Amino acid sequence: MVTIRDIAQACGVSIATVSNVLNGKKNVSAEMRERVMEKVREMNYTPNSVAKNLKTKKTRTLGIIVEDITIFSIPELVDGITECCEVNNYRVMLFNLRLFQKFGDAYYHQEVYREQLQEVLRLLLADQVEAVIYIAAHERAIRCLPDQFPIPLIMCYAYSTTPGVPSLLVDETTPTEELIQSAIDMGHRRIGVITGKQDSVHSQQRLVAYRQTLLRNGIPFDPGLLCVGDWQRESGIRCTDRLLEQGATAIFCMNDLMAGGVYARLKELGLTVGKDVGVMGYDNRLLSQFLDPPLTTVELPLHDLGCRAGEIALAALSRETAAPSAHTYVAGKVILRDSMQKIGAFPA
């Protein structure tokens, strides 16, 4: 491995001169700077970051812990953090706990991974990361973070019960209200809803927003238009008949997978999405734009949420601004497509 000493010998200058050039010091002539840098490129010199970190006590590295990289929301969150780090000349060290692969969604309400998480946190501290961002697969309260941690700890897509840990969360209310309002503006008054699992924070918040929007428009909430799903396509199929029997002219599905099930059942019944029954989803997953017709949905602000988490972590390190100790919300946006049409927009 090429060292600074090798560069100095090749250039016939002192080690201090090469060090000054590499560190951007101004007490070196332009001619000498170019001469040294030419040798650096020629000899493929790479700085020893480990030695530099020991000297400066700065690794310019953020640790990222993800619950399971296979969950659809997590790669985009990681990408947002990575983009923020790239812009600010920071690196990332990623740990994948693989919790969904090991336990399914049962771990959401358990702490079976507490010891694994503690070990990963110890490893990140040993590698001298400057801050840690924990990314959850499902928004909920996380109770297994340490009460005391020597470096900034940020929670993303969930919130911690540990005091002083900033949490980055999705604003479910604003886009849900906008989505339901758009259906009402199209003339729909009988808007069915297929929820996710009842114990899900996402389901609960979206249902509250749905009911508030109906109330604001003078439309009474009808329990008959509520069907409990489980996030899977089959529950969309199962709930469709019941909601049609209740006179639903539009169906709000709390994720795109269940909306795909509604599409399938409507096709079996000989009904046309958009013309006969409006359909709305949530998440803006890739399948939503390829359904026929394309699905009206809500795009989750995952990339923006990741970027914001990175910014908060770096702000805590710079000490220029205090990291927020409470919750920061980022709202998604409504994507209007042809699965929703005004009532009467099609000829009979």
C-alpha positions as a printed Julia matrix, in Angstrom:
348×3 Matrix{Float64}:
   0.0     0.0     0.0
   1.37    3.4    -1.04
   2.06    5.76    1.88
   2.74    9.49    2.24
   6.4     8.57    2.74
   6.45    6.88   -0.7
   4.93    9.98   -2.32
   7.48   12.22   -0.59
  10.41   10.08   -1.75
   9.12    9.98   -5.32
   8.77   13.8    -5.37
  12.01   14.45   -3.49
  10.24   16.5    -0.82
   9.5    16.13    2.89
   6.59   14.16    4.31
   5.32   17.43    5.81
   5.1    18.99    2.35
   3.02   16.11    0.98
   0.81   16.26    4.07
   0.27   19.99    3.57
  -0.76   19.41   -0.05
  -3.18   16.6     0.82
  -4.75   18.64    3.61
  -5.19   21.74    1.43
  -2.77   23.94    3.37
  -1.99   27.24    1.67
   1.74   27.37    2.45
   2.6    25.33   -0.67
   3.28   26.76   -4.13
   0.94   25.92   -7.01
   3.81   24.23   -8.85
   4.66   21.99   -5.87
   0.97   21.21   -5.29
   0.54   20.04   -8.88
   3.76   18.04   -8.75
   2.68   16.18   -5.61
  -0.87   15.57   -6.86
   0.45   14.18  -10.12
   2.43   11.59   -8.16
  -0.59   10.85   -5.98
  -2.65   10.04   -9.09
   0.18    8.14  -10.74
   0.84    5.94   -7.7
  -2.9     5.49   -6.84
  -2.39    6.78   -3.32
  -5.37    6.37   -0.98
  -5.36    8.14    2.41
  -5.38    5.9     5.47
  -8.76    6.9     6.89
  -8.28    4.77   10.01
  -5.11    6.63   10.98
  -6.72    9.96   10.16
  -9.76    9.13   12.28
  -7.58    8.22   15.25
  -5.93   11.6    14.99
  -9.05   13.73   14.44
 -11.45   11.55   16.49
 -13.92   11.98   13.58
 -14.96    9.15   11.25
 -17.54   11.12    9.25
 -19.7     8.0     9.35
 -23.34    7.53   10.35
 -24.64    4.16   11.47
 -27.98    2.98   10.04
 -29.92    0.12   11.63
 -32.86   -1.22    9.62
 -35.37   -3.73   10.93
 -35.59   -5.57    7.63
 -34.26   -4.42    4.25
 -36.88   -6.51    2.41
 -39.77   -4.32    3.63
 -40.82   -2.08    0.72
 -40.49    1.23    2.57
 -36.96    0.78    3.91
 -34.73    1.03    0.79
 -36.13    4.47   -0.05
 -35.63    5.68    3.53
 -32.02    4.46    3.4
 -31.54    6.18    0.05
 -32.72    9.48    1.51
 -30.23    9.23    4.38
 -27.47    8.2     1.99
 -28.14   11.18   -0.29
 -27.93   13.54    2.69
 -24.65   11.95    3.79
 -23.23   12.08    0.27
 -23.93   15.8    -0.01
 -22.26   16.38    3.37
 -19.27   14.1     2.72
 -20.34   11.47    5.24
 -20.34    7.71    4.84
 -22.9     5.21    6.13
 -22.53    1.86    7.87
 -25.64   -0.29    7.48
 -26.88   -3.1     9.74
 -29.87   -5.2     8.66
 -31.58   -6.9    11.65
 -33.74   -9.09    9.33
 -36.55   -9.08   11.89
 -39.43   -9.68    9.47
 -37.58  -12.63    7.92
 -37.04  -14.13   11.38
 -40.3   -13.36   13.18
 -42.84  -12.06   10.64
 -44.86   -9.09   11.86
 -45.22  -10.67   15.33
 -42.11   -8.78   16.47
 -43.99   -5.44   16.19
 -45.48   -6.08   19.62
 -42.56   -7.9    21.22
 -39.0    -7.2    22.25
 -37.49  -10.49   21.07
 -34.8    -8.55   19.25
 -33.66   -6.43   22.22
 -30.37   -8.31   22.72
 -29.6    -8.31   19.0
 -30.19   -4.56   18.85
 -27.99   -3.91   21.89
 -25.16   -5.89   20.27
 -25.45   -3.94   17.01
 -25.35   -0.65   18.92
 -22.17   -1.82   20.69
 -20.59   -2.72   17.35
 -21.43    0.69   15.88
 -19.9     2.44   18.87
 -16.78    0.27   18.51
 -16.54    1.36   14.86
 -16.75    4.99   16.04
 -19.78    6.05   14.05
 -20.76    9.59   15.02
 -24.54    9.07   15.14
 -27.07    6.27   14.67
 -30.37    6.31   12.75
 -32.81    3.49   13.5
 -35.31    2.73   10.7
 -38.47    0.84   11.59
 -40.51   -1.2     9.14
 -43.81   -0.2    10.75
 -44.73    2.96   12.61
 -45.07    2.22   16.33
 -43.52    2.94   19.72
 -40.04    1.4    20.08
 -39.28    0.54   23.7
 -35.96   -1.29   23.51
 -33.52    1.56   22.89
 -31.04    2.34   25.69
 -31.98    5.12   28.1
 -28.48    6.54   27.84
 -26.44    6.6    24.62
 -23.17    8.5    24.13
 -23.84    9.7    20.57
 -26.94   11.13   18.81
 -29.64    8.54   18.2
 -32.45    9.28   15.69
 -35.65    7.29   15.16
 -37.06    7.1    11.62
 -40.58    5.88   10.7
 -41.38    5.17   14.36
 -41.0     6.88   17.69
 -39.04    6.01   20.78
 -40.21    5.97   24.37
 -36.68    7.01   25.36
 -36.65   10.72   26.31
 -34.61   13.0    24.06
 -34.61   10.72   20.98
 -35.89   12.69   17.95
 -38.47   10.83   15.85
 -39.21   11.24   12.11
 -42.77   10.22   11.22
 -45.15   10.28    8.27
 -48.01   12.75    8.46
 -50.91   10.4     7.69
 -53.64   12.96    8.29
 -53.02   15.63    5.66
 -52.84   13.44    2.52
 -55.68   11.15    3.69
 -57.96   14.13    4.17
 -56.97   15.47    0.74
 -57.63   12.07   -0.85
 -61.11   11.68    0.66
 -61.92   15.31   -0.09
 -61.04   14.72   -3.75
 -63.55   11.84   -3.85
 -66.25   14.0    -2.25
 -65.54   16.78   -4.75
 -66.16   14.23   -7.51
 -69.65   13.66   -6.13
 -69.07   10.53   -4.04
 -70.98   10.33   -0.76
 -70.91    6.57   -0.13
 -67.16    6.05    0.27
 -66.26    2.61    1.55
 -62.98    2.02    3.36
 -60.82   -1.1     3.71
 -58.46   -0.66    6.65
 -55.18   -2.38    7.38
 -54.8    -4.37   10.58
 -56.71   -2.77   13.44
 -53.69   -2.5    15.76
 -51.69   -0.56   13.15
 -50.95    3.09   13.86
 -51.21    3.72   10.1
 -54.74    2.26   10.0
 -55.87    4.18   13.04
 -54.59    7.55   11.86
 -55.95    7.15    8.33
 -59.35    6.11    9.66
 -59.53    9.18   11.89
 -58.67   11.41    8.91
 -61.31    9.65    6.78
 -64.02   10.24    9.41
 -62.97   13.85   10.01
 -63.23   14.63    6.3
 -66.71   13.12    6.07
 -67.79   15.13    9.13
 -66.39   18.36    7.72
 -68.52   17.82    4.61
 -71.69   17.0     6.52
 -71.57   13.31    5.6
 -72.41   10.98    8.5
 -70.03    8.1     9.15
 -71.66    4.78    8.27
 -70.06    1.76   10.04
 -71.49   -0.42    7.27
 -69.01    1.18    4.87
 -66.06    0.08    7.02
 -64.37   -3.25    6.36
 -61.28   -4.46    8.26
 -58.5    -5.73    6.02
 -55.0    -7.03    6.74
 -52.84   -5.21    4.13
 -52.97   -8.24    1.81
 -54.55   -8.42   -1.68
 -57.01  -11.12   -0.6
 -58.66   -8.84    1.96
 -59.35   -6.35   -0.83
 -61.14   -9.08   -2.75
 -63.04  -10.2     0.37
 -64.27   -6.73    1.34
 -65.43   -5.6    -2.11
 -68.78   -7.43   -2.18
 -69.72   -6.24    1.29
 -69.0    -2.6     0.46
 -70.9    -2.79   -2.83
 -73.88   -4.24   -0.97
 -73.77   -1.14    1.25
 -73.97    1.1    -1.83
 -70.36    2.26   -2.0
 -69.63    4.29   -5.14
 -65.93    4.57   -4.23
 -63.62    2.41   -2.12
 -60.64    3.76   -0.16
 -58.07    1.03    0.41
 -55.38    1.75    2.99
 -52.69    0.28    0.77
 -52.18   -0.43   -2.92
 -52.05   -4.22   -2.49
 -55.62   -4.33   -1.18
 -56.67   -1.95   -3.97
 -55.29   -4.52   -6.43
 -57.64   -7.06   -4.84
 -60.59   -4.69   -5.31
 -59.68   -4.32   -9.0
 -59.64   -8.09   -9.41
 -63.04   -8.57   -7.77
 -64.67   -5.72   -9.71
 -63.43   -7.27  -12.94
 -64.97  -10.61  -11.94
 -68.27   -8.82  -11.33
 -68.14   -7.15  -14.75
 -67.69   -3.67  -13.25
 -65.28   -1.02  -14.55
 -62.92    0.75  -12.15
 -63.46    4.5   -12.35
 -66.69    4.26  -14.34
 -68.8     2.04  -12.08
 -66.81    2.21   -8.83
 -63.98    4.54   -7.87
 -60.92    3.01   -6.17
 -58.22    4.7    -4.09
 -55.08    3.2    -2.61
 -52.16    4.27   -0.44
 -48.33    4.02   -0.7
 -47.91    4.62   -4.48
 -46.12    1.33   -4.91
 -44.88    0.47   -8.39
 -47.92   -1.66   -9.21
 -50.28    1.32   -8.77
 -49.32    3.0   -12.03
 -49.55   -0.25  -14.01
 -53.06   -1.21  -12.89
 -55.77   -0.62  -15.51
 -56.75    2.15  -15.07
 -53.82    3.58  -13.06
 -54.62    3.87   -9.35
 -55.3     7.09   -7.46
 -53.16    6.82   -4.34
 -50.98    8.6    -1.79
 -47.23    8.69   -2.26
 -45.37    8.12    1.0
 -42.59   10.71    1.59
 -40.02    8.02    2.31
 -37.04    9.6     0.57
 -37.77   12.99    2.12
 -38.18   11.37    5.53
 -34.76    9.74    5.18
 -33.15   13.0     4.08
 -34.67   14.8     7.06
 -33.4    12.11    9.44
 -29.9    12.58    8.04
 -30.13   16.35    8.38
 -31.24   16.1    12.01
 -28.37   13.7    12.81
 -25.79   15.99   11.19
 -27.27   19.05   12.89
 -26.86   17.32   16.24
 -23.2    16.67   15.42
 -22.46   20.2    14.26
 -24.11   21.62   17.4
 -25.13   24.62   15.29
 -28.77   23.81   15.97
 -30.18   21.59   18.68
 -31.72   18.36   17.44
 -35.47   18.31   18.1
 -36.39   16.1    21.03
 -39.97   15.52   19.89
 -41.61   14.33   16.65
 -41.02   15.73   13.17
 -43.73   14.93   10.59
 -43.34   14.81    6.8
 -46.49   14.62    4.65
 -46.95   12.57    1.49
 -48.89   13.73   -1.55
 -52.03   12.62   -3.36
 -51.52   11.16   -6.84
 -54.75   11.53   -8.83
 -55.2     8.97  -11.61
 -58.03    7.51  -13.68
 -59.33    5.07  -11.06
 -61.37    7.98   -9.67
 -63.82    9.9   -11.84
 -66.64   12.33  -11.21
 -69.97   10.65  -10.77
 -71.75   10.91  -14.09
 -68.53   11.59  -16.02
 -69.16    8.54  -18.23
 -72.19    8.21  -20.52
 -74.69    5.58  -19.37
